[in-house]
Amino acid sequence: MNDTPTILLIAVVGVLVAAGVTLLLERSLTRILLGVVLLGNGVNLMILSTGGAAGGPPLLGLTPAGEMSDPLPQAMILTAIVITLGVTAFLLAMAYRSWQLQGHDEVQDDAEDRRIATGGERRRMRQHIRAQKRALRRAVRAQRSALEAQIDAQDEREEAERAAIREQIAQARRDLEERLEGADDEARVRLLDTQAADVHATVEEARRRMRQARHELAEHLRCDRENERRLRRELRQRIRAQRRQLRAGIRAERERLARAEDSDMQGVD
């Protein structure tokens, strides 16, 4: 005799267990009760299918040992039937009592659990806000450090340009003195005018570069300040929106708890 369960039996077990688990996840006590019954029947059928082929009663002296059926699955199924009956009676009593007090059999959230969950959500929101503030402070500090580094670099460039201008002026004076040693008065005047014009052009070019660099630095400073203000505004807006959302959730939860307490009081009356 074949001891392997059939595909139909396996499919029936799967359907019963799936339907039972689906009904157990509902809020209605009636559906939970049906889910317990279906799940219990599916498990009992699965245990029965593991007992092998049918045989004679497992009694010594009445049935040969090779023809006896396995008594263990039968004993387990009987125990499961008794337990399922007790759970069914308990759920029926709970559903009937809930219908008497509240007019429905839906399982409500526990008020203390909801308060704890709301407190945890509030703590997570505060931690998220603190993390955003810390990130903003780090970004502002990084921008300020970069800006200070740019200012220091600009000061160094200006100092290097001043030193280069002084060196050019000194070199121009030395060249002028060398040229004036063997020249007449008219040539000296022309050389002085030419050298003065060159020095003036060099100084003006250096001043122009310095003014341009200062203008670029001031523009960069303005952009950095604007970015910092924008980041602060965005952070404040996000914090306000999150706080409004958290307060709205807390108010809705308080109203729901108040309605639940009112319905409980009406049921008791």
Summary of the structure (lengths in Angstrom):
residues: 269
radius of gyration: 45.3
end to end distance: 64.9
largest distance: 149.9
contacts: 670
relative contact order: 0.07
helix: 85%
strand: 1%
